[in-house]
């Protein structure tokens, strides 16, 4: 350890301070572990949930509401969602929401006074969880991005981070690590996603972890053209039209119709199907949706406004680190939760949206904390004396210097993923071109001389794009968020997961017929 490096230790290190990370930290501490929760932003304001309200799923097993929810998830899963996995996620979500109420979280109420637990106000929720963690003696470290994991004899054994303000390195030794860093939206500008660049995927893959379902990453959200807000519920009550005012009536879901038209020209929306009561409910329940309209002086219920589609990637897609039926990854000592983990078992090939993803974060975060604490207990005190080394390898990066501008590299990488004619609508040609460009970027050392934190984010973004692209090339069909113009039909024989991984040389592999989920 150098004189400019601090070293601390804890039984469990949780990386990422969103809902999944908070629940992981609390459950690890509740199971007797000493815990460090580290976040590259600020725990309470960082991430997609902190940017606004989020729905949750609050239903009891055996109820009509639960049955309807499970049926919907299975229908939208396109052969990948698993009924029992969904049931267990929702069981744990209900348990934890009741626990929040017992702790004193101020849930909203129905008009008759009954508590309504199907909604969480993001900033309040995470601020509440932060205080709960501090009281549980979890050490919370803000503004300190993790740069890489530490490993020992094939097991993850901590991480190296760096304080943003001072540049001081921090080595954290731990018996287990939970990755709860969220997904990757490829810096698309979607609300709450600017710090979600796939960091957790990248550092886990450096340690040998496998990902799954990365082709189901092409999730786009409708937003006003002048806004980052991609909350889509209000658009179920919208009418869409082209620049001339012609109503769009093509077959397909509303996003597919909008995407097709946007490749030709501007698209407009008006929320003219919402009655007065519904309008009032929207404004009370999702007030941040209307902030950009109010600033522009537009009444979205009576006036047309231009819209666009913003890439939400794996934040609302389903790809992520492969886990078992709870939270254990393919590497000993490493656990994953929330958007950092594949959600195929919960949402299949379709977006998990708000409620399913929020519930998934609560459940998998809790399991990750419990399982990490259990893993550390199995090690005994010997983990503290392990010889550790960084998981990252740099040998695959060449000495070429074609691209020296880090910002330009990031923009070029984004262009391989974000545009509708290559990201939303995919083909062998578009994917192959993207794969070649991304590979060239990865193997170019010229741009890696910039600030360390930004370089690591760029590496994570490029790596995530490569896994998504390789997986999409291998899935020669259209299914859910995978839309292949050269394979427009769903192939029943391809109801199989695609795993991916690798750093310098990425790979993707179609799993056997029996392996329908990441739990296999």
Beta strands, then each sheet from edge to edge (+ up, - down):
strand 1: 5-15
strand 2: 35-38
strand 3: 53-55
strand 4: 119-121
strand 5: 139-141
strand 6: 144-152
strand 7: 155-163
strand 8: 169-179
strand 9: 211-212
strand 10: 220-224
strand 11: 239-242
strand 12: 267-270
strand 13: 305-311
strand 14: 320-321
strand 15: 334-336
strand 16: 389-390
strand 17: 498-501
strand 18: 507-510
sheet 1: 5+ 2+ 1+ 8+ 7- 6+ 16-
sheet 2: 5+ 2+ 1+ 8+ 15+
sheet 3: 3+ 4-
sheet 4: 14+ 9- 17+ 18-
sheet 5: 10+ 13- 12+ 11-
end
